[in-house]
Amino acid sequence: MTETVILFALLCVCMSGCVQCGLCCKKYGMRLEASALDIARWRLDRRDDILAHVGIDFVDGEVSGGRLWVDEAGNRVKQCPFLELRADNKYYCGIHESKPEVCTWHYCEKYF
Ligand code: SF4
């Protein structure tokens, strides 16, 4: 538990220098995986806007996870559809409050 708190604090300190260049999302955003819990959460929250971009995988009839991010045909797209470049020339996550678990682990190599 103590190690988890220290790691989280370290990540907060490191990420405080984020300049929102969008590179981490561009780097990881075309080959991410959703967890089964992410998919259950999006279904519960009726986030069809997110689920429309997830290639849901099944094992023995159960949701095992999902491919992020895909087009209508189920093919991976080159960039996360929720990455937004706004007027201040910074990148934002358009689903920050609901983003997949894996995105909370993006790290910026500039700060390590
Ligand atoms: S969901 Fe948000 S954090 Fe994850 S790749 Fe897309 S824009 Fe980045």
Backbone and ligand atoms as CSV (ligand in chain L), in Angstrom:
chain,resi,resn,atom,element,x,y,z
A,1,MET,N,N,0.836,-1.210,0.000
A,1,MET,CA,C,0.000,0.000,0.000
A,1,MET,C,C,0.865,1.253,0.000
A,2,THR,N,N,1.874,1.278,0.906
A,2,THR,CA,C,2.759,2.438,0.973
A,2,THR,C,C,3.477,2.652,-0.351
A,3,GLU,N,N,3.918,1.540,-0.988
A,3,GLU,CA,C,4.603,1.659,-2.277
A,3,GLU,C,C,3.673,2.257,-3.329
A,4,THR,N,N,2.401,1.857,-3.285
A,4,THR,CA,C,1.420,2.366,-4.250
A,4,THR,C,C,1.247,3.873,-4.083
A,5,VAL,N,N,1.156,4.319,-2.835
A,5,VAL,CA,C,0.974,5.752,-2.563
A,5,VAL,C,C,2.198,6.528,-3.047
A,6,ILE,N,N,3.389,5.994,-2.779
A,6,ILE,CA,C,4.618,6.668,-3.210
A,6,ILE,C,C,4.681,6.740,-4.735
A,7,LEU,N,N,4.343,5.624,-5.396
A,7,LEU,CA,C,4.362,5.600,-6.864
A,7,LEU,C,C,3.369,6.611,-7.424
A,8,PHE,N,N,2.175,6.671,-6.841
A,8,PHE,CA,C,1.166,7.618,-7.306
A,8,PHE,C,C,1.662,9.058,-7.119
A,9,ALA,N,N,2.268,9.344,-5.951
A,9,ALA,CA,C,2.784,10.688,-5.690
A,9,ALA,C,C,3.877,11.044,-6.688
A,10,LEU,N,N,4.738,10.068,-6.993
A,10,LEU,CA,C,5.813,10.291,-7.953
A,10,LEU,C,C,5.255,10.600,-9.334
A,11,LEU,N,N,4.222,9.834,-9.714
A,11,LEU,CA,C,3.596,10.078,-11.016
A,11,LEU,C,C,2.975,11.466,-11.073
A,12,CYS,N,N,2.333,11.877,-9.966
A,12,CYS,CA,C,1.713,13.213,-9.928
A,12,CYS,C,C,2.767,14.294,-10.105
A,13,VAL,N,N,3.892,14.129,-9.417
A,13,VAL,CA,C,4.967,15.122,-9.527
A,13,VAL,C,C,5.488,15.162,-10.949
A,14,CYS,N,N,5.704,13.965,-11.516
A,14,CYS,CA,C,6.241,13.903,-12.878
A,14,CYS,C,C,5.263,14.513,-13.878
A,15,MET,N,N,3.967,14.183,-13.747
A,15,MET,CA,C,2.987,14.631,-14.715
A,15,MET,C,C,2.649,16.101,-14.548
A,16,SER,N,N,3.037,16.706,-13.424
A,16,SER,CA,C,2.733,18.126,-13.246
A,16,SER,C,C,3.466,18.967,-14.281
A,17,GLY,N,N,4.478,18.402,-14.918
A,17,GLY,CA,C,5.194,19.131,-15.948
A,17,GLY,C,C,4.627,18.913,-17.330
A,18,CYS,N,N,3.464,18.283,-17.409
A,18,CYS,CA,C,2.856,17.972,-18.710
A,18,CYS,C,C,2.537,19.264,-19.463
A,19,VAL,N,N,2.969,19.326,-20.727
A,19,VAL,CA,C,2.695,20.509,-21.540
A,19,VAL,C,C,1.582,20.237,-22.559
A,20,GLN,N,N,0.933,19.064,-22.414
A,20,GLN,CA,C,-0.188,18.685,-23.275
A,20,GLN,C,C,0.185,18.717,-24.761
A,21,CYS,N,N,1.338,18.128,-25.057
A,21,CYS,CA,C,1.781,18.070,-26.454
A,21,CYS,C,C,1.055,16.982,-27.237
A,22,GLY,N,N,0.386,16.060,-26.525
A,22,GLY,CA,C,-0.387,15.008,-27.186
A,22,GLY,C,C,0.430,13.812,-27.641
A,23,LEU,N,N,1.743,13.858,-27.422
A,23,LEU,CA,C,2.586,12.778,-27.950
A,23,LEU,C,C,2.281,11.428,-27.329
A,24,CYS,N,N,1.973,11.408,-26.024
A,24,CYS,CA,C,1.715,10.100,-25.401
A,24,CYS,C,C,0.469,9.461,-26.012
A,25,CYS,N,N,-0.572,10.258,-26.259
A,25,CYS,CA,C,-1.784,9.703,-26.852
A,25,CYS,C,C,-1.548,9.289,-28.302
A,26,LYS,N,N,-0.726,10.045,-29.014
A,26,LYS,CA,C,-0.423,9.676,-30.404
A,26,LYS,C,C,0.433,8.417,-30.441
A,27,LYS,N,N,1.321,8.318,-29.463
A,27,LYS,CA,C,2.240,7.182,-29.423
A,27,LYS,C,C,1.512,5.885,-29.069
A,28,TYR,N,N,0.632,5.956,-28.075
A,28,TYR,CA,C,-0.035,4.744,-27.601
A,28,TYR,C,C,-1.455,4.581,-28.123
A,29,GLY,N,N,-2.041,5.658,-28.603
A,29,GLY,CA,C,-3.473,5.661,-28.878
A,29,GLY,C,C,-3.963,4.751,-29.973
A,30,MET,N,N,-3.064,4.184,-30.777
A,30,MET,CA,C,-3.528,3.318,-31.863
A,30,MET,C,C,-3.299,1.844,-31.568
A,31,ARG,N,N,-2.837,1.523,-30.389
A,31,ARG,CA,C,-2.624,0.107,-30.071
A,31,ARG,C,C,-2.887,-0.167,-28.591
A,32,LEU,N,N,-3.916,0.464,-28.075
A,32,LEU,CA,C,-4.286,0.263,-26.678
A,32,LEU,C,C,-5.329,-0.840,-26.559
A,33,GLU,N,N,-5.462,-1.362,-25.364
A,33,GLU,CA,C,-6.473,-2.378,-25.091
A,33,GLU,C,C,-7.360,-1.898,-23.936
A,34,ALA,N,N,-8.647,-2.111,-24.075
A,34,ALA,CA,C,-9.574,-1.833,-22.975
A,34,ALA,C,C,-9.681,-3.079,-22.107
A,35,SER,N,N,-9.895,-2.879,-20.841
A,35,SER,CA,C,-10.115,-4.022,-19.952
A,35,SER,C,C,-11.604,-4.384,-19.974
A,36,ALA,N,N,-11.916,-5.571,-19.483
A,36,ALA,CA,C,-13.324,-5.968,-19.384
A,36,ALA,C,C,-14.069,-5.004,-18.454
A,37,LEU,N,N,-13.382,-4.513,-17.439
A,37,LEU,CA,C,-14.022,-3.551,-16.519
A,37,LEU,C,C,-14.317,-2.227,-17.205
A,38,ASP,N,N,-13.400,-1.769,-18.082
A,38,ASP,CA,C,-13.671,-0.540,-18.850
A,38,ASP,C,C,-14.976,-0.698,-19.624
A,39,ILE,N,N,-15.100,-1.843,-20.302
A,39,ILE,CA,C,-16.271,-2.066,-21.152
A,39,ILE,C,C,-17.546,-2.148,-20.301
A,40,ALA,N,N,-17.455,-2.823,-19.162
A,40,ALA,CA,C,-18.627,-2.901,-18.268
A,40,ALA,C,C,-19.012,-1.499,-17.791
A,41,ARG,N,N,-18.023,-0.676,-17.461
A,41,ARG,CA,C,-18.282,0.697,-16.989
A,41,ARG,C,C,-18.937,1.526,-18.088
A,42,TRP,N,N,-18.422,1.429,-19.312
A,42,TRP,CA,C,-18.998,2.212,-20.414
A,42,TRP,C,C,-20.432,1.758,-20.708
A,43,ARG,N,N,-20.671,0.445,-20.581
A,43,ARG,CA,C,-22.037,-0.044,-20.807
A,43,ARG,C,C,-22.975,0.482,-19.720
A,44,LEU,N,N,-22.518,0.415,-18.488
A,44,LEU,CA,C,-23.319,0.886,-17.360
A,44,LEU,C,C,-23.626,2.375,-17.494
A,45,ASP,N,N,-22.635,3.140,-17.948
A,45,ASP,CA,C,-22.785,4.594,-18.089
A,45,ASP,C,C,-23.421,4.975,-19.430
A,46,ARG,N,N,-23.791,3.958,-20.221
A,46,ARG,CA,C,-24.409,4.174,-21.538
A,46,ARG,C,C,-23.539,5.056,-22.436
A,47,ARG,N,N,-22.262,4.756,-22.448
A,47,ARG,CA,C,-21.321,5.522,-23.275
A,47,ARG,C,C,-21.171,4.863,-24.648
A,48,ASP,N,N,-22.265,4.882,-25.387
A,48,ASP,CA,C,-22.236,4.309,-26.732
A,48,ASP,C,C,-21.269,5.069,-27.636
A,49,ASP,N,N,-21.047,6.355,-27.302
A,49,ASP,CA,C,-20.105,7.144,-28.106
A,49,ASP,C,C,-18.695,6.563,-28.004
A,50,ILE,N,N,-18.359,6.017,-26.820
A,50,ILE,CA,C,-17.045,5.387,-26.643
A,50,ILE,C,C,-17.072,3.971,-27.221
A,51,LEU,N,N,-18.102,3.208,-26.869
A,51,LEU,CA,C,-18.187,1.805,-27.298
A,51,LEU,C,C,-18.178,1.670,-28.821
A,52,ALA,N,N,-18.632,2.710,-29.519
A,52,ALA,CA,C,-18.633,2.660,-30.990
A,52,ALA,C,C,-17.217,2.560,-31.546
A,53,HIS,N,N,-16.225,2.883,-30.738
A,53,HIS,CA,C,-14.830,2.865,-31.196
A,53,HIS,C,C,-14.026,1.738,-30.569
A,54,VAL,N,N,-14.721,0.773,-29.965
A,54,VAL,CA,C,-14.046,-0.339,-29.283
A,54,VAL,C,C,-14.365,-1.649,-30.001
A,55,GLY,N,N,-13.341,-2.406,-30.323
A,55,GLY,CA,C,-13.524,-3.742,-30.901
A,55,GLY,C,C,-13.579,-4.750,-29.760
A,56,ILE,N,N,-14.788,-5.072,-29.344
A,56,ILE,CA,C,-14.955,-5.911,-28.148
A,56,ILE,C,C,-14.605,-7.365,-28.468
A,57,ASP,N,N,-13.775,-7.953,-27.614
A,57,ASP,CA,C,-13.354,-9.346,-27.777
A,57,ASP,C,C,-14.060,-10.214,-26.734
A,58,PHE,N,N,-14.337,-11.461,-27.144
A,58,PHE,CA,C,-15.030,-12.407,-26.256
A,58,PHE,C,C,-14.214,-13.691,-26.122
A,59,VAL,N,N,-14.268,-14.283,-24.944
A,59,VAL,CA,C,-13.711,-15.615,-24.715
A,59,VAL,C,C,-14.809,-16.422,-24.017
A,60,ASP,N,N,-15.205,-17.534,-24.641
A,60,ASP,CA,C,-16.274,-18.383,-24.102
A,60,ASP,C,C,-17.541,-17.579,-23.792
A,61,GLY,N,N,-17.865,-16.631,-24.669
A,61,GLY,CA,C,-19.091,-15.849,-24.517
A,61,GLY,C,C,-18.997,-14.697,-23.534
A,62,GLU,N,N,-17.850,-14.561,-22.882
A,62,GLU,CA,C,-17.666,-13.464,-21.910
A,62,GLU,C,C,-16.771,-12.392,-22.534
A,63,VAL,N,N,-17.056,-11.133,-22.206
A,63,VAL,CA,C,-16.194,-10.046,-22.677
A,63,VAL,C,C,-14.826,-10.189,-22.012
A,64,SER,N,N,-13.789,-10.258,-22.836
A,64,SER,CA,C,-12.433,-10.404,-22.284
A,64,SER,C,C,-11.638,-9.104,-22.367
A,65,GLY,N,N,-12.112,-8.146,-23.160
A,65,GLY,CA,C,-11.419,-6.874,-23.329
A,65,GLY,C,C,-11.805,-6.282,-24.665
A,66,GLY,N,N,-11.034,-5.282,-25.090
A,66,GLY,CA,C,-11.377,-4.663,-26.367
A,66,GLY,C,C,-10.213,-3.929,-26.978
A,67,ARG,N,N,-10.243,-3.890,-28.333
A,67,ARG,CA,C,-9.198,-3.172,-29.066
A,67,ARG,C,C,-9.561,-1.698,-29.174
A,68,LEU,N,N,-8.606,-0.842,-28.852
A,68,LEU,CA,C,-8.784,0.606,-28.939
A,68,LEU,C,C,-7.809,1.125,-30.010
A,69,TRP,N,N,-8.210,1.892,-30.825
A,69,TRP,CA,C,-9.556,2.329,-31.177
A,69,TRP,C,C,-9.848,1.834,-32.572
A,70,VAL,N,N,-11.121,1.570,-32.897
A,70,VAL,CA,C,-11.429,0.981,-34.194
A,70,VAL,C,C,-12.490,1.813,-34.930
A,71,ASP,N,N,-12.532,1.594,-36.266
A,71,ASP,CA,C,-13.570,2.261,-37.073
A,71,ASP,C,C,-14.817,1.377,-37.148
A,72,GLU,N,N,-15.788,1.769,-37.949
A,72,GLU,CA,C,-17.058,1.025,-38.037
A,72,GLU,C,C,-16.844,-0.416,-38.496
A,73,ALA,N,N,-15.784,-0.638,-39.283
A,73,ALA,CA,C,-15.501,-1.980,-39.793
A,73,ALA,C,C,-14.678,-2.811,-38.811
A,74,GLY,N,N,-14.306,-2.223,-37.688
A,74,GLY,CA,C,-13.527,-2.961,-36.691
A,74,GLY,C,C,-12.026,-2.881,-36.903
A,75,ASN,N,N,-11.605,-2.035,-37.852
A,75,ASN,CA,C,-10.166,-1.872,-38.097
A,75,ASN,C,C,-9.601,-0.795,-37.191
A,76,ARG,N,N,-8.406,-1.040,-36.707
A,76,ARG,CA,C,-7.767,-0.036,-35.848
A,76,ARG,C,C,-7.554,1.251,-36.626
A,77,VAL,N,N,-7.760,2.369,-35.945
A,77,VAL,CA,C,-7.514,3.671,-36.559
A,77,VAL,C,C,-6.144,4.173,-36.114
A,78,LYS,N,N,-5.636,5.169,-36.836
A,78,LYS,CA,C,-4.270,5.619,-36.580
A,78,LYS,C,C,-4.135,6.490,-35.334
A,79,GLN,N,N,-5.232,7.109,-34.926
A,79,GLN,CA,C,-5.154,8.001,-33.765
A,79,GLN,C,C,-6.435,7.905,-32.954
A,80,CYS,N,N,-6.322,8.063,-31.673
A,80,CYS,CA,C,-7.495,8.029,-30.806
A,80,CYS,C,C,-8.509,9.084,-31.265
A,81,PRO,N,N,-9.768,8.692,-31.461
A,81,PRO,CA,C,-10.780,9.652,-31.921
A,81,PRO,C,C,-11.154,10.692,-30.867
A,82,PHE,N,N,-10.675,10.526,-29.641
A,82,PHE,CA,C,-11.040,11.453,-28.562
A,82,PHE,C,C,-9.938,12.457,-28.238
A,83,LEU,N,N,-8.833,12.372,-28.961
A,83,LEU,CA,C,-7.751,13.333,-28.747
A,83,LEU,C,C,-8.108,14.631,-29.463
A,84,GLU,N,N,-8.148,15.717,-28.696
A,84,GLU,CA,C,-8.607,16.995,-29.246
A,84,GLU,C,C,-7.517,18.061,-29.149
A,85,LEU,N,N,-7.235,18.709,-30.269
A,85,LEU,CA,C,-6.353,19.873,-30.274
A,85,LEU,C,C,-7.251,21.098,-30.195
A,86,ARG,N,N,-7.131,21.842,-29.103
A,86,ARG,CA,C,-8.043,22.978,-28.901
A,86,ARG,C,C,-7.373,24.308,-29.265
A,87,ALA,N,N,-8.160,25.374,-29.143
A,87,ALA,CA,C,-7.733,26.692,-29.597
A,87,ALA,C,C,-6.467,27.188,-28.908
A,88,ASP,N,N,-6.193,26.685,-27.694
A,88,ASP,CA,C,-4.981,27.111,-26.989
A,88,ASP,C,C,-3.753,26.329,-27.454
A,89,ASN,N,N,-3.937,25.539,-28.531
A,89,ASN,CA,C,-2.852,24.752,-29.129
A,89,ASN,C,C,-2.344,23.648,-28.206
A,90,LYS,N,N,-3.197,23.204,-27.288
A,90,LYS,CA,C,-2.859,22.095,-26.409
A,90,LYS,C,C,-3.808,20.934,-26.698
A,91,TYR,N,N,-3.323,19.731,-26.416
A,91,TYR,CA,C,-4.138,18.540,-26.620
A,91,TYR,C,C,-4.890,18.184,-25.348
A,92,TYR,N,N,-6.130,17.736,-25.533
A,92,TYR,CA,C,-6.987,17.330,-24.415
A,92,TYR,C,C,-7.595,15.974,-24.726
A,93,CYS,N,N,-7.874,15.243,-23.646
A,93,CYS,CA,C,-8.618,13.992,-23.789
A,93,CYS,C,C,-10.101,14.333,-23.718
A,94,GLY,N,N,-10.828,14.050,-24.785
A,94,GLY,CA,C,-12.246,14.378,-24.846
A,94,GLY,C,C,-13.116,13.512,-23.945
A,95,ILE,N,N,-12.532,12.425,-23.404
A,95,ILE,CA,C,-13.298,11.567,-22.489
A,95,ILE,C,C,-12.514,11.383,-21.182
A,96,HIS,N,N,-11.873,12.438,-20.768
A,96,HIS,CA,C,-10.972,12.352,-19.606
A,96,HIS,C,C,-11.616,11.668,-18.400
A,97,GLU,N,N,-12.882,12.001,-18.140
A,97,GLU,CA,C,-13.549,11.450,-16.945
A,97,GLU,C,C,-13.881,9.970,-17.098
A,98,SER,N,N,-13.842,9.464,-18.329
A,98,SER,CA,C,-14.221,8.070,-18.581
A,98,SER,C,C,-13.167,7.304,-19.361
A,99,LYS,N,N,-11.974,7.878,-19.465
A,99,LYS,CA,C,-10.975,7.247,-20.333
A,99,LYS,C,C,-10.605,5.849,-19.841
A,100,PRO,N,N,-10.118,5.004,-20.749
A,100,PRO,CA,C,-9.774,3.638,-20.351
A,100,PRO,C,C,-8.661,3.606,-19.304
A,101,GLU,N,N,-8.714,2.562,-18.515
A,101,GLU,CA,C,-7.738,2.392,-17.441
A,101,GLU,C,C,-6.303,2.508,-17.956
A,102,VAL,N,N,-6.050,1.923,-19.108
A,102,VAL,CA,C,-4.680,1.912,-19.624
A,102,VAL,C,C,-4.160,3.328,-19.869
A,103,CYS,N,N,-5.053,4.255,-20.181
A,103,CYS,CA,C,-4.625,5.633,-20.446
A,103,CYS,C,C,-4.158,6.332,-19.175
A,104,THR,N,N,-4.581,5.858,-18.043
A,104,THR,CA,C,-4.100,6.472,-16.801
A,104,THR,C,C,-2.635,6.107,-16.563
A,105,TRP,N,N,-2.112,5.171,-17.353
A,105,TRP,CA,C,-0.715,4.755,-17.196
A,105,TRP,C,C,0.194,5.297,-18.285
A,106,HIS,N,N,-0.339,6.167,-19.172
A,106,HIS,CA,C,0.550,6.828,-20.138
A,106,HIS,C,C,1.636,7.522,-19.330
A,107,TYR,N,N,2.828,7.472,-19.806
A,107,TYR,CA,C,3.871,8.270,-19.152
A,107,TYR,C,C,4.618,9.068,-20.203
A,108,CYS,N,N,5.226,10.133,-19.735
A,108,CYS,CA,C,5.966,11.007,-20.640
A,108,CYS,C,C,7.447,10.777,-20.399
A,109,GLU,N,N,8.131,10.327,-21.440
A,109,GLU,CA,C,9.557,10.034,-21.272
A,109,GLU,C,C,10.387,11.286,-20.976
A,110,LYS,N,N,9.798,12.469,-21.225
A,110,LYS,CA,C,10.525,13.711,-20.924
A,110,LYS,C,C,10.765,13.886,-19.433
A,111,TYR,N,N,9.902,13.236,-18.621
A,111,TYR,CA,C,9.982,13.467,-17.181
A,111,TYR,C,C,10.582,12.311,-16.414
A,112,PHE,N,N,11.133,11.321,-17.134
A,112,PHE,CA,C,11.781,10.206,-16.446
A,112,PHE,C,C,13.247,10.145,-16.861
L,1,SF4,S1,S,-8.719,8.162,-24.487
L,1,SF4,FE1,FE,-7.839,10.129,-23.887
L,1,SF4,S2,S,-5.937,9.617,-22.809
L,1,SF4,FE2,FE,-6.560,7.786,-23.970
L,1,SF4,S3,S,-5.453,7.930,-25.960
L,1,SF4,FE3,FE,-7.476,8.898,-26.209
L,1,SF4,S4,S,-7.167,11.086,-25.826
L,1,SF4,FE4,FE,-5.399,9.969,-24.978
